Every structure is written in structure tokens, then in C-alpha cells.
Amino acid sequence: MKKLLTFACLYAFLFALMSQLTACCGKTPEAKEPEDEEDIDLITSIVGEVEVEEEAIEQAPEAYSGPTMLTINLKVVNNKQPRGSYKLTTAEGTAIIESGELGVPVEVNQGLYSIEFKSADVFGEPSYLMADVEVKGKEYTVEAIFPAGQITLHTYERKKTGPCKATTFTVYSETLEQKLEGKGKSCEPVVL
């Protein structure tokens, strides 16, 4: 009985609402009949026609293909910037720069390069090679760390530390399988 009473109240409310709409607007809204049952678009029939704006799709910027300003920086022990130079060669082995100055930008084409470093600050001036360095973009910086360490040599006289003095000495590297000859001073750190 409650359900019947609720339904009757709802029906009366809808009837009163339709009467108010007819009185307000002057006519009863007409339902549109679709021409074909397959053409029914429920959203359009409820909301009406809606204009859709197409969003412009941003295109990715084209890759830079011009020359690159290349800067090569080298550091050794304690992040010191050593005196030194580098040799820049292409992947095919052609030398582009024979004795480049560290920290000074140079213009090169984009591509793969090998960089060989030498520094008088490293005992025996060994070379350090970085192969297959890909240079790209408008500007490119290579930050290299020369694989070096420090050693301090002391001289002894009768089991006592002797005086510090400048001398020449040879260091044999087992990993490089070579002798490194140079000048240094005992009691002062030597970069190897």
C-alpha cells in the first residue's frame, strides 16, 4: 500500500510539473523521433549538439644538426685542473685536433670521437684515452677525471728520514706494464 501511495504522489508531482511547463512556455515540449533507430545518439538527444574544438598537437622540435661547441675539462687528484693537452680523433682514427687546450671551446661536427689526454702534472706524462665519446647538440662538455693517485717518496739515512731533495726516479707500473720516468722531489706528493 505504501508503494502505491508513493507512486501516486510521484505521478501527481510530474503531472503538476508538466502543467507548469506548459503554462510557462506556452506549449508542451515535443519529443523528436529519430529517422532511423541506428541513428539514435543518447548524449546528443539529452544534451543537444556540442561543438568540439580540436586541440593543436605540438610537434617535437627537430634535432639539432649543426656544429657543436666542444669543451674538454680534465681533473686529477683533489679535483685540481692540471696543465695539459688533448688529442681529438674521429672514430675512424683521423686526428681533428693534435694539441687542444683544456677548458677552451672548439667547434667540431657531431659524432663519435676518441680523446687522448696528457698532463705534465702526472709523473712520466702517461696518456689517458677515452674512446667512443658521443659529441652532440649545440654545446657539449666532456668532464674527464685522469685516473691518478698520489704517492709521497721519502729518503732514509740509517733508518732516519733523510733530507728532502729533488731527484729523478723511475716508477714501474705493473698494470700499464711500463716504466714511468720523471723528476720529482722527495717528501712532496707525486701524482701517478
C-alpha positions in Angstrom: 0.0 0.0 0.0 2.9 2.3 0.8 4.4 1.7 -2.7 1.1 2.6 -4.4 0.9 5.8 -2.4 4.5 6.8 -3.2 3.9 6.1 -6.9 0.7 8.2 -6.9 2.5 11.1 -5.2 5.3 10.9 -7.8 2.8 10.8 -10.7 0.9 13.8 -9.3 4.2 15.7 -8.9 5.3 15.0 -12.5 1.8 15.9 -13.8 1.9 19.3 -11.9 5.4 20.0 -13.2 4.3 19.3 -16.8 1.4 21.6 -16.3 3.6 24.4 -15.1 6.0 24.0 -18.0 3.0 24.2 -20.5 1.7 27.3 -18.8 5.1 28.9 -18.6 6.4 28.2 -22.1 3.1 28.1 -23.9 3.4 24.7 -25.4 4.2 21.1 -24.5 7.7 20.0 -25.4 7.7 17.7 -28.4 9.8 14.6 -28.5 12.0 14.2 -31.6 11.6 11.0 -33.4 14.8 9.6 -34.9 14.7 8.9 -38.6 16.4 5.6 -38.1 16.8 3.6 -35.0 20.5 3.2 -35.6 21.0 7.0 -35.7 20.0 7.4 -32.0 22.7 9.2 -30.1 21.6 9.3 -26.4 24.0 12.0 -25.4 23.0 14.3 -28.3 19.3 13.7 -27.6 19.8 14.7 -23.9 22.4 17.4 -24.1 21.9 18.7 -27.6 24.6 19.5 -30.2 28.0 20.2 -28.8 30.9 21.8 -30.6 34.3 20.1 -30.1 37.4 22.1 -30.5 40.4 20.2 -31.9 43.5 20.7 -29.8 46.6 21.6 -31.7 49.2 18.8 -31.4 52.7 20.1 -30.6 55.4 18.6 -32.8 58.7 17.6 -31.3 61.4 20.1 -32.2 63.8 18.9 -34.9 67.1 17.5 -33.7 70.0 19.9 -33.9 72.3 19.0 -36.8 74.8 21.8 -36.9 78.3 22.0 -35.4 78.9 21.6 -31.7 81.0 23.9 -29.4 83.0 21.2 -27.5 84.8 22.0 -24.2 87.0 19.4 -22.7 87.9 19.6 -19.0 90.3 17.3 -17.1 90.7 16.9 -13.4 93.2 14.9 -11.4 93.7 14.2 -7.7 91.8 16.6 -5.3 89.8 18.0 -8.3 92.8 20.0 -9.4 92.7 21.2 -13.0 96.1 20.1 -14.4 98.2 21.7 -17.1 97.9 19.5 -20.2 96.5 19.0 -23.6 94.4 16.5 -25.5 94.3 14.9 -29.0 90.9 14.5 -30.6 90.4 11.9 -33.3 87.4 10.6 -35.2 86.0 7.1 -34.8 88.0 6.3 -38.0 91.2 7.5 -36.4 91.6 10.8 -38.2 93.2 13.4 -35.9 91.0 16.6 -35.7 93.0 18.4 -33.0 96.6 17.4 -32.3 97.2 19.6 -29.1 94.0 21.0 -27.8 93.9 23.3 -24.8 91.9 22.1 -21.8 88.8 24.3 -21.0 88.8 26.2 -24.3 85.7 25.6 -26.5 86.3 24.4 -30.1 83.9 23.8 -32.9 83.5 20.3 -34.2 80.9 18.2 -36.1 78.6 16.0 -34.1 79.8 12.3 -34.0 81.9 9.8 -32.2 85.4 10.8 -31.1 88.3 9.5 -29.0 90.1 11.8 -26.7 93.7 11.2 -25.5 94.9 13.3 -22.6 98.4 14.1 -21.5 99.5 16.2 -18.5 102.9 17.3 -17.2 101.3 17.3 -13.7 101.1 13.4 -13.8 104.5 11.8 -13.3 106.0 10.4 -16.5 103.3 12.2 -18.6 101.4 9.0 -19.4 98.5 9.3 -21.8 94.8 8.5 -20.9 92.4 7.5 -23.6 88.6 8.0 -23.6 87.1 6.1 -26.6 83.7 6.4 -28.2 82.7 9.8 -26.8 79.5 10.9 -28.5 79.5 14.6 -29.1 76.0 16.1 -29.8 74.0 19.2 -29.5 74.8 22.9 -29.8 77.2 22.8 -26.9 78.8 19.7 -25.3 81.2 19.5 -22.3 83.4 16.5 -21.5 84.3 16.2 -17.8 87.1 13.7 -17.5 89.0 12.5 -14.4 92.5 11.4 -15.1 92.8 8.0 -13.3 95.7 9.0 -11.0 96.7 9.0 -7.4 99.3 10.5 -5.2 102.4 8.9 -3.6 105.0 10.6 -1.4 108.6 9.3 -1.5 110.9 9.6 1.4 114.6 9.0 1.6 116.3 7.4 4.6 119.7 7.6 6.0 120.4 5.0 8.7 116.8 4.3 9.5 116.0 8.0 9.8 114.2 10.2 7.3 116.7 11.9 5.2 116.5 15.4 3.8 114.0 16.2 1.1 115.7 16.7 -2.2 114.9 17.0 -5.9 115.8 13.9 -7.8 115.0 11.8 -10.9 113.5 8.4 -10.4 111.7 5.7 -12.3 108.4 4.1 -11.4 107.4 0.8 -12.9 103.7 0.3 -13.4 102.6 -3.3 -13.3 99.1 -2.6 -14.7 100.5 -0.5 -17.6 103.5 -2.8 -17.9 105.8 0.1 -18.5 108.3 2.3 -16.7 107.5 5.9 -16.0 110.5 8.2 -15.8 110.4 11.7 -14.5 111.7 14.2 -12.0 110.3 14.9 -8.5 111.1 15.9 -5.0 111.2 13.5 -2.1 108.8 14.4 0.8 106.4 16.0 -1.7 103.3 14.3 -3.2 103.8 12.9 -6.7 100.7 12.3 -8.9 100.9 8.9 -10.6 
